[in-house]
Amino acid sequence: MQCKQFKKCGACRFQSDEYEKQLAYKQNGLNNLLSEFSKVERIIPMENPFNYRNKVQCAFYFDYRKQKCSSGVYQSTSKRIIPIDYCMLDDKGADDIIISIRKLADDFKLRPYDIKNKSGFLRHVLIRKGFKTGETMVVIVTASPVFPSRNNFVKALLKRHSEITTIIHNVNPTDTNLILGEQSHILYGKGYIEDILCSCTFRISPASFYQVNPVQTEKLYNMAIEFAEIQKDDAVFDAYCGTGTIGIIAAKKAGQVLGVELNEKAVNDAVSNAKKNDIKNIYFIEADATKLIDDLAKEKEHFDVVFMDPPRAGASREFLLSLLKLKPKKIIYISCNPKTLARDLKILTKKDYTAEKIQGVDMFPFTEHIETVVSLKRKD
Ligand code: SAH
């Protein structure tokens, strides 16, 4: 299969390659970077590697040739919008909703925003879907707060797509790369969706972090929990916990869990997720993970298992040195960047820990990205 926008869009690294070939390429990359630490297991593939994205966003523009509203994605290297109707990675239902919004924008004479002239109204749409619950969120991002024929527009959209469970109007008047602005109003439904992962329910707000491929995320989290071999009285630390997903799943098996996360909104979601799942043995702290782990190590706090799931840049050297002082029995490192993972593993395995298992999970077929879980055990 070949997407006609493959070269222009830049999100996919592979297109004409068979899925098996992509996996071989990624496996080779992991082996080269990580086999010095332990055997690298075979990457867990995706059974059906298409339409896996539960989060889809687009930018609108006015197509002067066809005299109508059109949409696409920003080219990874420029500010140009590349026209897209259907992307083979997106949830198909989400792409259908975008096409309907384009049509309705013409019907309601809502002019797409023009970034050069700073004129027009409709900027972006963000769609998030709970694959297990079927709940669907549509966030309509506009340049100004006054939404002409707002109620009729919402009615018409719901008439075409009864699967939509919530619609949010977000206003973004600024000239940034960010899709969402500060100001949001709920136009329909509860303003967030819920999804289920590993039998726990999670709330997803317009801006909260949630893995984009839920089918593979479940495999990744199950693997991480299995590697951790949590005992019922264990104290667990979930560093870079986001909305609390891994910690909440771990809390069902553990004595106590402490989660740390920098983003205030994610921490709020984490607290409400713990409540929703009736998990009482988890606590969250809004802080820089490096600062918090340094305090924990100084206070000689005890943890049996540490999960760490940092952003692409990996963990700071100070974080890793404090982690070594904390001396957990097990460290489970979840990484979306094998290069920084290899750098960090060098520090952790220098003296005190051995890497037991290294497992790649293909969360992002057709792109160059790969997720990896590593379990490290303290040498006694
Ligand atoms: N474990 C979660 C989130 C992983 S994404 C999940 O699986 O869903 C990484 C998270 O680290 C993000 O939520 C980001 O806000 C957070 N983060 C980034 N830098 C941080 C820091 N210095 N201290 C604490 N959290 C940080």
Boltz pocket constraint, residues with backbone or C-beta under 6 A from the ligand:
constraints:
  - pocket:
      binder: B
      contacts: [[A, 209], [A, 210], [A, 211], [A, 239], [A, 240], [A, 241], [A, 242], [A, 243], [A, 244], [A, 245], [A, 246], [A, 260], [A, 261], [A, 262], [A, 263], [A, 266], [A, 287], [A, 288], [A, 289], [A, 290], [A, 309], [A, 310], [A, 311]]
      max_distance: 6.0
